[in-house]
Amino acid sequence: MTLWHGRLGDGTADVVMRFSTSLEFDRRLAADDLDASRAHVRGLSRSGLLTQDELERLLAALDQVDRELVDGDFEFSSEDEDIHTAVERRVTEIAGDTGGKLHTGRSRNDQIATDLRLYSRRELTRIAHQVLALQEAFLVRAEEAGEGYLPGYTHLQRAQPVLLAHHLLAHGWALARDIDRILATVERMDVSPLGAGALAGSSLPLVPDSVSEELGFAGRFENSLDAVSDRDFVVEALFDLALLGVHLSRIGEEMVIWSTEEFGFVVLDDAFATGSSMLPQKKNPDVAELARGKSGRLIGNLTGLLATLKGLPLSYNRDLQEDKEPLFDSIEQVGLALPALAGLISTAHFEADRMEEAAGGAAMAAVDLAEWLVERGIPFRQAHAVVGGLVRDSIERRVPLEELIAAHPALGTEAVALLAPGVAVTRRRTPGSAGPAPVRKQIERFVARLDVDRSRIARWDDRAVVPGPSPDVAAH
């Protein structure tokens, strides 16, 4: 029996049911649906719409459904179109006619909007914890790197030497922005839609403020039409995850490049690499490649939902059912990628000698030579031209750059000292730059930032954890 059997006399065609059902994927919202239902019936009781006996019957039935889902004893029916239908059907089987009061003053429109916010708040908080763990992995490796250095690149061409710690922390700071975005999204989605009904609220004496408070929301909706149709929070979550995925892709790309024999900057731990089914000598950076590859999928999830939403009028439309699969997929994929990359970074062996050798060429100090001339009163553009000409001459005439600098009247032997391996990186001293002193300060600031973000994330933990079956349990 469908939830709309009173209005439509004939049964819904099987092909329609197969086309419209969402139970296969939205059953992972079971815990959230049960929690929202508990809060809803308590609100109905406070409004005088349920007797104490009816309240206790409904809560007991909801608890039994909870246990059945956790234990794997819940039997889904072919008529269960979605998780809301399944829960209500089973509650009615357990509580009898009282079960028919579960949906009083509520629509599946405000119900799913509430469930999805509860789920998203919890799962994005979990993702934020995982991002923090990856940042901590970068911090540990940066501290271990000491004053080891490697080439810094622009256009994938060697540019200037930078400390390895500086390079690793660059990823850490990008991830800090990801945490900022995730927490801002969680903050904005922290609004309860329950009480909005199908689109216009209810004539019944509902208490959406108290229901919102019980579910740990910061407040309830202000406009019922907006409450049931708003999926901004899903789009924002998908954007946050897509951009996070792009940052993970960049990390993966560097690990792929660095682990090649051509670069030889890093050796991946066997536990975070794979082999070849045909080539016995191969050690492949599959974790890094998958992190890179998944980013396209995350971007697709975002753009797909934006395309779905762009043509919808107010308020609820069935198109909104398409919000869940991309959200679930993006959360799942990022949730797998983050610990895998954290493990890869934590266990990788950085080849310091190879890095320093690659960063030791005389031309890597070219800008230091120009700045050395600037310190002696020569305009930078003129200094840039002098050094650029010497580099060109060195390449074309196959003469060591050191010889040309030593012979140049504006440079000489004092300037040659700047070309010694490791000297250029020590000259970076501006705040936030790649030299030893700024990097030591940067590490202090990064540690402080992690402490702040750890507290910011923890603030959501108690509100974001929903008791009940885990997504995995609920999916079986």
Backbone hydrogen bonds, N-H to C=O, Kabsch-Sander energy under -0.5 kcal/mol:
donor,donor_aa,acceptor,acceptor_aa,energy
5,H,2,T,-1.1
7,R,4,W,-1.0
8,L,4,W,-1.9
9,G,7,R,-0.7
16,V,13,A,-0.5
17,M,13,A,-2.2
18,R,14,D,-2.7
19,F,15,V,-1.8
20,S,16,V,-2.5
21,T,17,M,-1.8
22,S,81,E,-2.4
23,L,81,E,-1.3
25,F,22,S,-1.2
26,D,22,S,-3.1
27,R,23,L,-1.2
28,R,25,F,-0.9
29,L,26,D,-2.1
30,A,27,R,-1.8
33,D,29,L,-2.8
34,L,30,A,-2.6
35,D,31,A,-2.1
36,A,32,D,-2.6
37,S,33,D,-2.1
38,R,34,L,-2.4
39,A,35,D,-2.3
40,H,36,A,-2.2
41,V,37,S,-2.6
42,R,38,R,-2.0
43,G,39,A,-2.0
44,L,40,H,-2.3
45,S,41,V,-2.0
46,R,42,R,-2.3
47,S,43,G,-1.5
48,G,45,S,-1.5
49,L,44,L,-2.6
50,L,44,L,-0.8
55,L,51,T,-2.7
56,E,52,Q,-2.5
57,R,53,D,-2.3
58,L,54,E,-2.5
59,L,55,L,-2.7
60,A,56,E,-2.3
61,A,57,R,-2.2
62,L,58,L,-2.6
63,D,59,L,-2.3
64,Q,60,A,-2.1
65,V,61,A,-2.5
66,D,62,L,-2.3
67,R,63,D,-2.4
68,E,64,Q,-2.6
69,L,65,V,-2.4
70,V,66,D,-2.4
71,D,67,R,-2.8
72,G,68,E,-0.8
73,D,68,E,-2.2
74,F,68,E,-1.4
76,F,74,F,-0.7
80,D,77,S,-1.6
81,E,79,E,-1.2
86,A,82,D,-2.2
87,V,83,I,-2.4
88,E,84,H,-2.5
89,R,85,T,-2.7
90,R,86,A,-2.3
91,V,87,V,-2.6
92,T,88,E,-2.3
93,E,89,R,-2.0
94,I,90,R,-2.0
95,A,91,V,-3.3
96,G,92,T,-1.7
98,T,95,A,-1.1
99,G,96,G,-1.7
100,G,97,D,-1.4
101,K,98,T,-2.1
102,L,99,G,-1.6
104,T,101,K,-1.6
106,R,103,H,-2.1
111,Q,107,S,-1.9
112,I,108,R,-2.5
113,A,109,N,-1.4
114,T,110,D,-1.6
115,D,111,Q,-2.7
116,L,112,I,-2.7
117,R,113,A,-1.3
118,L,114,T,-2.5
119,Y,115,D,-2.7
120,S,116,L,-2.7
121,R,117,R,-2.6
122,R,118,L,-2.0
123,E,119,Y,-2.9
124,L,120,S,-2.7
125,T,121,R,-1.3
126,R,122,R,-1.9
127,I,123,E,-2.4
128,A,124,L,-2.4
129,H,125,T,-1.8
130,Q,126,R,-1.8
131,V,127,I,-2.5
132,L,128,A,-2.2
133,A,129,H,-1.9
134,L,130,Q,-1.9
135,Q,131,V,-2.4
136,E,132,L,-2.3
137,A,133,A,-1.7
138,F,134,L,-2.0
139,L,135,Q,-2.4
140,V,136,E,-2.4
141,R,137,A,-2.0
142,A,138,F,-2.3
143,E,139,L,-2.5
144,E,140,V,-2.1
145,A,141,R,-1.5
146,G,142,A,-0.6
146,G,143,E,-0.7
148,G,145,A,-2.2
150,L,162,V,-2.4
152,G,160,Q,-3.5
154,T,157,Q,-1.9
157,Q,154,T,-2.3
159,A,152,G,-3.0
160,Q,152,G,-0.9
162,V,150,L,-2.7
163,L,434,A,-1.2
164,L,148,G,-2.8
165,A,148,G,-0.5
167,H,163,L,-1.9
168,L,164,L,-2.6
169,L,165,A,-2.4
170,A,166,H,-1.3
171,H,167,H,-0.9
171,H,168,L,-0.6
172,G,168,L,-1.3
173,W,169,L,-2.6
174,A,170,A,-1.6
175,L,171,H,-2.2
176,A,172,G,-1.4
177,R,173,W,-1.4
178,D,174,A,-1.3
179,I,175,L,-2.1
180,D,176,A,-2.1
181,R,177,R,-2.4
182,I,178,D,-2.7
183,L,179,I,-2.7
184,A,180,D,-2.1
185,T,181,R,-2.3
186,V,182,I,-2.5
187,E,183,L,-2.3
188,R,184,A,-2.0
189,M,185,T,-2.1
190,D,186,V,-0.5
190,D,187,E,-0.8
191,V,189,M,-2.6
192,S,219,G,-2.8
196,A,193,P,-2.1
201,G,196,A,-2.8
206,L,204,L,-2.4
211,V,207,V,-1.8
212,S,208,P,-2.5
213,E,209,D,-2.2
214,E,210,S,-2.2
215,L,211,V,-1.8
216,G,213,E,-1.4
217,F,212,S,-2.3
218,A,190,D,-1.2
219,G,190,D,-0.7
221,F,192,S,-2.1
227,A,223,N,-2.5
228,V,224,S,-1.7
229,S,225,L,-1.2
230,D,226,D,-2.2
234,V,231,R,-0.5
235,V,231,R,-2.1
236,E,232,D,-3.1
237,A,233,F,-2.0
238,L,234,V,-2.7
239,F,235,V,-2.7
240,D,236,E,-2.9
241,L,237,A,-2.5
242,A,238,L,-2.4
243,L,239,F,-2.9
244,L,240,D,-2.3
245,G,241,L,-2.4
246,V,242,A,-1.9
247,H,243,L,-2.1
248,L,244,L,-2.4
249,S,245,G,-2.3
250,R,246,V,-2.0
251,I,247,H,-1.9
252,G,248,L,-2.8
253,E,249,S,-3.0
254,E,250,R,-2.1
255,M,251,I,-2.2
256,V,252,G,-2.3
257,I,253,E,-2.5
258,W,254,E,-3.4
259,S,255,M,-1.6
260,T,257,I,-1.6
264,G,260,T,-3.0
265,F,258,W,-1.7
266,V,258,W,-1.5
267,V,349,H,-2.7
272,F,269,D,-1.7
273,A,270,D,-1.4
274,T,284,N,-2.1
276,S,279,L,-0.6
282,K,279,L,-1.4
284,N,274,T,-3.5
286,D,284,N,-1.5
289,E,285,P,-2.3
290,L,286,D,-2.9
291,A,287,V,-2.2
292,R,288,A,-1.8
293,G,289,E,-2.8
294,K,290,L,-3.0
295,S,291,A,-0.6
295,S,292,R,-0.5
296,G,293,G,-1.1
297,R,293,G,-0.7
298,L,294,K,-2.1
299,I,295,S,-2.3
300,G,296,G,-2.1
301,N,297,R,-2.0
302,L,298,L,-1.7
303,T,299,I,-2.6
304,G,300,G,-2.5
305,L,301,N,-1.7
306,L,302,L,-2.2
307,A,303,T,-2.1
308,T,304,G,-1.7
309,L,305,L,-2.4
310,K,306,L,-1.8
311,G,308,T,-0.6
312,L,309,L,-1.8
320,L,317,N,-2.3
321,Q,318,R,-2.2
322,E,319,D,-2.5
323,D,320,L,-1.8
324,K,321,Q,-1.0
327,L,323,D,-1.2
328,F,324,K,-3.4
329,D,325,E,-2.6
330,S,326,P,-2.6
331,I,327,L,-2.4
332,E,328,F,-2.4
333,Q,329,D,-2.9
334,V,330,S,-2.5
335,G,331,I,-2.3
336,L,332,E,-1.2
337,A,333,Q,-2.3
338,L,334,V,-2.4
340,A,336,L,-1.2
341,L,337,A,-2.7
342,A,338,L,-2.3
343,G,339,P,-2.1
344,L,340,A,-2.0
345,I,341,L,-2.8
346,S,342,A,-2.3
347,T,343,G,-1.7
348,A,344,L,-1.2
349,H,267,V,-2.8
350,F,348,A,-0.6
351,E,265,F,-2.9
352,A,350,F,-1.5
355,M,351,E,-2.2
356,E,352,A,-2.7
357,E,353,D,-2.3
358,A,354,R,-2.0
359,A,355,M,-1.4
360,G,357,E,-1.1
364,M,361,G,-1.4
365,A,362,A,-1.9
366,A,363,A,-1.8
369,L,365,A,-2.0
370,A,366,A,-2.0
371,E,367,V,-2.6
372,W,368,D,-2.4
373,L,369,L,-1.9
374,V,370,A,-2.0
375,E,371,E,-2.4
376,R,373,L,-1.0
377,G,374,V,-2.1
378,I,373,L,-2.0
383,A,379,P,-2.6
384,H,380,F,-3.3
385,A,381,R,-1.7
386,V,382,Q,-2.1
387,V,383,A,-2.3
388,G,384,H,-2.6
389,G,385,A,-2.2
390,L,386,V,-1.8
391,V,387,V,-2.4
392,R,388,G,-2.2
393,D,389,G,-2.5
394,S,390,L,-2.4
395,I,391,V,-2.0
396,E,392,R,-2.9
397,R,393,D,-2.9
398,R,394,S,-0.7
399,V,394,S,-1.1
403,E,400,P,-0.7
404,L,400,P,-1.4
405,I,401,L,-2.4
406,A,402,E,-2.5
407,A,403,E,-1.6
408,H,404,L,-0.7
408,H,405,I,-0.8
411,L,408,H,-1.3
412,G,405,I,-2.4
415,A,412,G,-0.6
416,V,412,G,-1.2
417,A,413,T,-1.0
417,A,414,E,-0.5
418,L,415,A,-1.7
419,L,416,V,-2.1
420,A,417,A,-1.2
423,V,420,A,-2.1
424,A,420,A,-0.6
426,T,422,G,-0.8
426,T,423,V,-0.8
427,R,423,V,-0.7
427,R,424,A,-1.3
428,R,425,V,-1.0
429,R,427,R,-0.8
433,S,430,T,-2.1
439,V,435,G,-2.3
440,R,436,P,-2.3
441,K,437,A,-1.9
442,Q,438,P,-2.5
443,I,439,V,-2.6
444,E,440,R,-1.6
445,R,441,K,-2.2
446,F,442,Q,-2.7
447,V,443,I,-2.6
448,A,444,E,-2.1
449,R,445,R,-2.2
450,L,446,F,-2.5
451,D,447,V,-2.0
452,V,448,A,-2.1
453,D,449,R,-2.8
454,R,450,L,-2.6
455,S,451,D,-1.7
456,R,452,V,-2.3
457,I,453,D,-2.6
458,A,454,R,-2.2
459,R,455,S,-1.4
460,W,457,I,-1.8
461,D,457,I,-0.5
461,D,458,A,-1.0
462,D,458,A,-0.6
464,A,460,W,-2.2
465,V,461,D,-1.5
466,V,464,A,-0.6
474,A,470,S,-3.1
475,A,471,P,-1.0
476,H,473,V,-1.7
